[in-house]
Amino acid sequence: MSEATVDVADLRHHGGVEGDAADAPLREDIRLLGRVLGEVIGEQSGDDVLALVESTRVEAFRLRRSEVDRADVAARLAGLDVRSANHVIRAFSHFSLLANLAEDLHHERRRRFHRSEGSPPQQGSLAATFELLDAAHLDADVVARELAGALVCPVVTAHPTEVRRRTVSRVQRQVTELIRRRDRSAPGEADDPAWSAELERAVLTLWQTALLRLSRLRLADEIDEALRYYELSLFEVVPAINAELRRALRERWPSARLDRPVLLPGSWIGGDRDGNPFVTGDAVRLASTRQAETALGHHLAELLALHDELSMSERLITPTPELAHLAEVSRDSSPFRADEPYRRALYGIHARLAATAQRVLGSVPGPPPHTTLEPYTTPEELLADLATIDASLRTHGAGALADDRLARLRESVEVFGFHLAGLDMRQNSAVHEEVLAELLAWAGVCPDYAALDEDQRVELLVGELRMRRPLVRSDAALSDLARGELDVLLAAAGQVRALGPDAVPNYVISMCESVSDVLEVAVLLKEVGLLDPDDSSPAHPGPRCPVGISPLFETIGDLQRAAETMTAVLGQPLYRALLANRGDVQEVMLGYSDSNKDGGYLAANWALYRAELALVEVARTEGVRLRLFHGRGGTVGRGGGPSYDAIRAQPPGAVAGALRITEQGEVIAAKYAEPDRARRNLEAMVAATLEATLLDTEGLGADAEEAYALLDDLAARAQRAYRALVHETPGFVEWFRGATPIGELSELNIGSRPPSRKAGDSIADLRAIPWVFSWSQARIMLPGWYGTGSALESWVDGDGAASRPARLARLQELHRRWPWLRTMLSNMGMVLAKTDLDLAARYAGLVPDEQLRHRVFDQLTAEHERSCRMLLAVTGDDRLLADNPSLARSIRNRFPYLEPLHHLQVEMLRRRRGGDDDELVRRNIQLTINGIATALRNSG
C-alpha cells in the first residue's frame, strides 16, 4: 500500500497546510501523525474504511479549492450507512485531536526559537511588563499604594464545556511528549524504530478508546478532575511566579512589600449551587476535604524530600539554637540521624503536619509519621518552622540549599496553606429570599416576608443582624429547600473552622438586584455562626465575618443599575461596619454570559465597561477598595478571548491591583495541563494586572467622555438589532431548536449541572453555555457578533452620505487608540472567521417551517455580511484575522477536516428527528458534537 493511500494527512501534496518555511515542522508533524492514524485505521478497520476516510478527506480539500460543490459532498456523505458514517466521524474527530496537538507543539517550538535568538521578552511575560514599568519611572509610594492587597485569582469552575475525556487527554500528553523527545534527539535518532513503535501504540490506544463517556460526570468526578491540574502544573508554577514577582518588586521598589502571595487559585467546584441540585452540604465537605488532602499531601511529600536532601552533619556545621531546638523536640531518636539536626527537625515538622492532616482529614496522605506530635493549627506556624530551617542554613554557607526546594515549599505553604484553594459559595437571590422567608415565618418574626416592600425588608434584616440569636433550632421542621441551603452553609462554616478563613473566602449572589438581596445572605451567614453581629475585639468592634459577600450583576439591566445598588448597599451603616472589619474591600462579580444572551455582543460588552466605570466611582466616593470578579467563559460570546488583552482593556481604576476571573471547561485544560502553558497563561494574567494597575492603558485622555457617549449610542443600536431577532421575531425559539443541536446537547455527558435553570421553552430559561455551544456547532456563532454590524453601519450612515467619511474616520481613530474597542473588535473578528453561513444553511434546512427557515436565516445572512464589512472598514484590514495570522493559518489547516463532521451531524440529526431510533445514530450525533468542539477549540 503506497504512502499516498494511507496518509490521511498528506497535506503537502493536497494543499492542506500552508505557510512559510518556519511552519515546515508543523507540516511534517501533521503529516506524521496523519500517516500513523491512517495506518492504524487501515489495520484496525480495513482497507475499505481507510479508502472511505481518504476519499472523504480529498473531497473536503477539493471543496476548499472550489473544485467541487458543497451540495455534492453533502449528498455523498448523506448516502452513507450509519456504521460507515461512524468510521468517518471517528477518523476526523481523532485527526482534529492530533492536529491540535501538532499546533500546540509548533507554538512551543517557535517560542523556544525566539528566546534562543535573543528576541525581546514576549508581550504578556513578567519580563516584558517590568520593562514597561521601568520605562514609566513610577514613584515607589504610588506602586506601594496601588499594589496593597494585590490579588490575581483564576477561579476554576465545573461549567460543562470540556468535551474530552480525561483518558483521551492522557494519551494526547503521551503523544506530545514523544514528539518533544524526537525534537530533543540528535540527528538520526528521530528514525529510531522503537520511538516509531511507541508512537504507533499511542495512536492505536487513542483509536480504540471511546471518545464519549458512558455516563454523566458526577460532582465528585469534577472535583477530582480540577485537582489533577495541581500535580500537572500548578504546584510547580504558581509558587514560582509569586517568588519571581516578589523579587522583581523588591529590587525596584523596596517599600512595595507584598503581605501575601499575589497569585492565588480559587474554585467554585462543590460550592456553586446556582441551579445545580448536586451541590449539597456533603458536596461542600467533599470538595474542601479533597482540596485539603491535595495540599497537605503535597506539603508532606516535599518535607520528606527535603529530609532526604538536608543531610548536613553537626560534625561539619553548626546549626542555630532555634534549629537545634526543633531537632530536639522532634522525638526522632534514631541513632543514624543523631548528628543530622535538619533531618531530625524535618521529621518533627512532618509529624506535626501529619497530625494536622489526621485532625482535618481523619487520615494522613503518604507515609505515616515517625511519631505523634501536636498538630499545627495554622499554616503560619508551619511557615515559622520552615523559616527557622532557612535562617539556620544561611549561617553556615548553605544559602543555595535554602533557595532551592525549601524556598519552593515555603512559597507553596504560603499559597496553598492547608486548604489549597478558596472555595466560593454561590446561589441565586430568589432562593435566599424563599429560604429566609421560611425561617422568619418559623421563628415568628414575619409571617410573609415576600409581601414586604424593599424598605421594610431592609429594616427587618438589619434588625436581625444586630442580634446573635439564631432564627431556628437544629430540629426545626423545614422544607427540603431550606434544610438543604442551611446544610450547605453549615458545611462551609465547618470547613472555615477546620481549615481557616481562606477555605471559603466569598459568597456570590447570582441575580443580585437590591440591598435586601445582600442582607439576606448576611442573615443566613449569621444563622450558621459565620457572621458575628458584635465582635468584642477592642481593635475591631462591630460585626465580623470571614466570608465576603459578592453581588453578581448579570443582565444588562442589572449591570446598568449596579452602581446604584452598590451605593445603597454601602450606605447601610451595619454593612459598612462589616466591610470595615474586612479591610474595606468590596468584591463585585460581573456576568458576561447572561448579559450577552440578554442584549447581544456589543451591548453586553459595553454594559460591562460602563458598570465598571460607575462602580469605580462608587468605591472612590465611599472610600472602599473595589475588587472585580469577571465571570468569563471560554468563547467570545461568553467573555472569552486572550486574558492579557482583556485585562489591559479594563477601564481606568477597574483593576487596582486585584481581580478574579473564572476559568472553565476546555479553557482549564488548554491553559493548565502542562507547566510551560500554565506559566505562560498565569504570567500573562499577572502581567496584565500590573500594567492595568500602574499604567494608563485606556489611552483616551480628555476624549474619554465623548468616546463613552459614542459607545452608548452604538450599544443601544446593537441591542435593538439583537433583540429584534432573538427576542422579538415570532418563531425564533422554534428556529433555534430546529437549526442547532441544542436538544441533543443535553444528552452529552460533559457535566453534572442541568442545561436549564428551570423547565421552560424560552431563551431566558436556557443556560448561557448550551446557548453558545449550540450556535458554535451550527457554525453561526451568533452570540459573538450579531447586532454589531447594524450598530456600526447605522451610526456611520446616521447623517447621510456627506458625514460617512468623518464618522468612519472617528471609529478608526478610536480603534487605534482604545484597547477596549480594539480587543472587542478583534475578538469579534475571530468569531466571524470561524462562522460559515454556507454550512449554517445546511443546519437551517432542519427547520420544518420553510417560511420561518428563510425569514430568520435571511436576517442572519444580512447581518453577517454587514458585520464583516463594517469590521474591516473600522480596522482598515483587507481580510478577517489580519491581526492574528497564527489563527488564520490554523483555520486554513484544520477547518477542511470539520467539513465531513458538519455534514454528517446534519444528516444524523435529520434521521434522529425523523424517527430513526438506532442507538448508533444517537452516538454519531454525540461524536460529531465532540469532534466539532475539538476542532473549533472551544465549545461554550
Summary of the structure (lengths in Angstrom):
residues: 940
radius of gyration: 29.2
end to end distance: 41.9
largest distance: 94.7
contacts: 3288
relative contact order: 0.10
helix: 64%
strand: 6%
